Amino acid sequence: MSSFDERQKGFEKKFAHDQELQFKVSARRNKYIGEWVSKILGYNDEKTKEYIQSVIKADFAEAGDEDVFRKLKEDLKDHNISEDDIRKKMDELNEKAKSDFQ
């Protein structure tokens, strides 16, 4: 195997690892977001688990975070939480999720 082939395989492995890590971070962030919103909505433990799953599923609608943002915005529309507050919380919880994997 040439050094070029070895380097290519190394990049492929790194890319796969980075993608897997990003998926885990997103899933963890969505869990944290689900917990945050559940507290605001006053859900019990069972309803919180269901809600977390609905946030995780919402993330599969399209690439990026806008699908999750739209869900949160809709679910929180009657609770006086601004779009900026939602986005800030998403960013904060994304950083928390990243730190869980470091």
N, C-alpha and C positions, 0 to 999 in steps of 0.2 A: 504494500500500500504506500502510495506516495505521501509526502508531507502535506500536499494540497488536500488529498482525500482525508487525511487525519484531521486537518484543520477544519474542513467542511463538516465532518462528523462531530467535532467538538462544538462548532457553532450550532449545529442542529440540536445537540443535547442541551446546550445552554438555552436555546430558544424554547424547547419543550419544557425545561425546568421553569423558566420565567413565566410561561403561559400557565402552567399548573399552579405556580405560586400566586399569580394574579387572580386565578379562579378562586383559590382558597381565601385570599384577602377579600375579594368581593362577597363571597358567601358569608364570611365572618362579619363584614361590615353590614350586610343585610340583616343578619341576626341581631346585631346591636341596634340597628335602626328599628327593627320590629319590636324590640324590647322597649325602646324609647317611646315609640308611638303608642304601644299598648298601655304604658303607664298613663300617658295623656288621655287615652280613651277610657281608662278605668277598667281594663280587662282583667279577668282572673287568670290563673295559671294555664288552664286548658285553652281558653280563648287566646291567650298570648302565644302559645305554641302554634295554634292555627294561623294566627296573624303573621307570625314569623315566616311560616311556610308560604303564605300568600305573597309576602314581599320577595322571598327568594324566587318564586315562580314568576313574579312580575319582571324580574331581571332578565328572564329568558325571552321576553317579547322582542327585543331589538338590541343591537350592540350599543354599548355606552350606558350611561346612568339615567338618561331621560325617562325611560320607562318606569324606573323606580321612583324618580322624582314626581312624575305625574300621579302615580298611585298615592304617594304620601300627601301630595297637595290636595287631592280629592278627599282622602280620608280625614285630613285635618282642616278642611274648609270651614267647619263650624267652631273651630277652637282658637281663632285669632292668632294663628302662627303664620308669619309672612314667608314668602318664597325665599327670601334671603336667609331667614332663620333655618329653614329646611335645608337649603344648600350648605350653610355653614355647619350644621349638625352632621350632614352627610360627609363633608370633608373631615370634620373632627373625628368621626367614627371610622372613617377610612384610615386615618393615621393611626388610630388605636389598633385597628385590625392589622395594619402593617407591622406594628411593633410586636404584636403577638407572635409573628413568624420570624423575628430576628433573633 
